[in-house]
Amino acid sequence: MVSVWLQRPPAAAACLLLCCLAGGLAAPDPQQREALIRREASMQTGGRLQLSDAEQRLDAALFQMKQKEMGRADFPPAMHFFKARPLIRTSPVFDLLRKMPKGGALHVHDFAMVDVEWLVKNATYRPHCYMCSTDKRSVRFVFSSRLPEALPRCSPWTLLENLRAKMVNTTDLDNSIMGNMTLFTNQDPDMLYPSQDVVWDRFEQAFAALWGLVTYAPVFRDYYYQGLTQFYTDNVMYLELRALLPQTYELDGSTHDTAWTLKTYQEVTRQFTADHPSFFGARIIFTIQRRVNASVMASAVEEAMKLQRDFPDVMAGFDLVGREDKGRPLWYFRDALSLPAEKGVTLPFFFHAGETNLQGTDVDQNLLDALLFNTSRIGHGFALLRHPLAKELSRKRGVALEVCPISNQVLKLVSDMRNHPAAALMSENHPLVISSDDPAMFGASGLSYDFYEAFVGFGGMTSHLGSLKELAMNSIRYSSLTTKQQEIAVALWQRRWDEFVSENAF
Ligand SMILES: [Zn+2]
């Protein structure tokens, strides 16, 4: 059972089989059937990898675990992640996935890396932290050495240390703050977020709520270090972070510019790598909101080109963020996005595209347009199956999709993970990586939860240890690292992989 997919029939034999099938006159031959099954299994992600003896033993154990998982009446990938999370946490498959060296996380956003509990327990407990409540039942924060100016449509500012000093128990307050900074809830998520509009509105409110905390320079630094810690603890060795590079501020109201923010990412990454030598590093994809107008976009592209020139080690490229369905399509920005090519400047693009189910709209053209602008990877690509030409180009050019299963489910593109389009893409080894988008917003962390959904939900009984190995290797192969850096990263990952296999194969 385990090694069925390892043996691939020679091409000539497969052709013969298909020729026989085409005739359709003879009764099916069980041996031919077996050969066809093997051939099809070999087409999937990792289907052609040869596993060592130890890997085959681990794969056999994994197969048993997955079989039990698939037999459950409450099968986690069929459920909303918020309900499935406690079940996943007790899953032996998940336990193994957490230990597994997963390579890099290539699609993660700057302010959704860290558990909101850390933000509440750490950031909001610092001195000089003010909070107000908006008329949309959200909250805003600012650190200031004196009473800040009132915000429109927000209550008067309250100094949190004074508020907490008056309370016997601060748990309710802390929980309520936490609830404002994540979509995760113990209530029924489908009742609370009945439509894409509602869930996206709450999603944007949550970012607005934590904005004043994470853009305070001392918190910004610590938040990023904590984010790297969470990914590292989840056995992720490399990160490509989509970052807005906002202006950050100090207690006296003075501010730092975009270059300071990028430089701080660079310094903190260096510090983290020095503290954790088995962590490979991180690079930044500079992002801007897709709702801006054409001239703001042109300035952002100019700035990105400058940053790319000044910080070539840390800058990976450029992307647009925000809800695709409500934002402007890539084609609207064609003049701004053509600037690098016109000036002969290299600025790699990593466009979000196809994070939609609105087929045939202007936004739905983003997939082809992203490829037209020579995107290096595609963020999500959820709509790819409905664009055969974009799919073919993505495969031929090796433009990998960054598939973020939990994000797609929480933001209501798919409900049952078994129906996610990437299940079909994995079955034919389309270039893709698994990532987590905004894990803190979804009550996840690191990459393991998304790997679980992909491995168990997309892969069913078909995916195996080879699939996981290929997905991890893909995350280095399709990263923005140079060929030389990739060789070093793969060697580092391989060592950790071999340790993982020998520690878990019995
Ligand atoms: Zn994203």
Boltz pocket constraint, residues with backbone or C-beta under 6 A from the ligand:
constraints:
  - pocket:
      binder: B
      contacts: [[A, 107], [A, 109], [A, 352], [A, 379], [A, 437]]
      max_distance: 6.0
